[in-house]
Amino acid sequence: MPGAPTLPNVTFSTFVMSLASSALVHLGEVPNPETGKTERNEELARHTIDVLSMIDEKIRVGLADEESRLLRDVLYELRMKFVARS
């Protein structure tokens, strides 16, 4: 799409760094890239840190069967909706 921003490739590293960057914005460590202002939201920072912690745990222990099934089902539904709208 002409004029649309180029997004980075989806890799595990870019995903983790994106979450880490969000946490830093919510902690007020770096300015919000959309507003240029430094803002603090400890609740969102804690939530983002909790998401990273959950990812770390799931990588080490693995997904339960129901979690794996849920992920596959959600991805299927979202992909089908994406294709239908494209």
Buried (B, 14 or more C-beta within 10 A) or exposed (E): EEEEEEEEEEEEEEEEEEBEBBBBBBBBEEEBEEEEEEEEBEEBBEEBBEEBEEBEEEEEEEEEEEEEEEEEEEEEEEEEEEEEEE
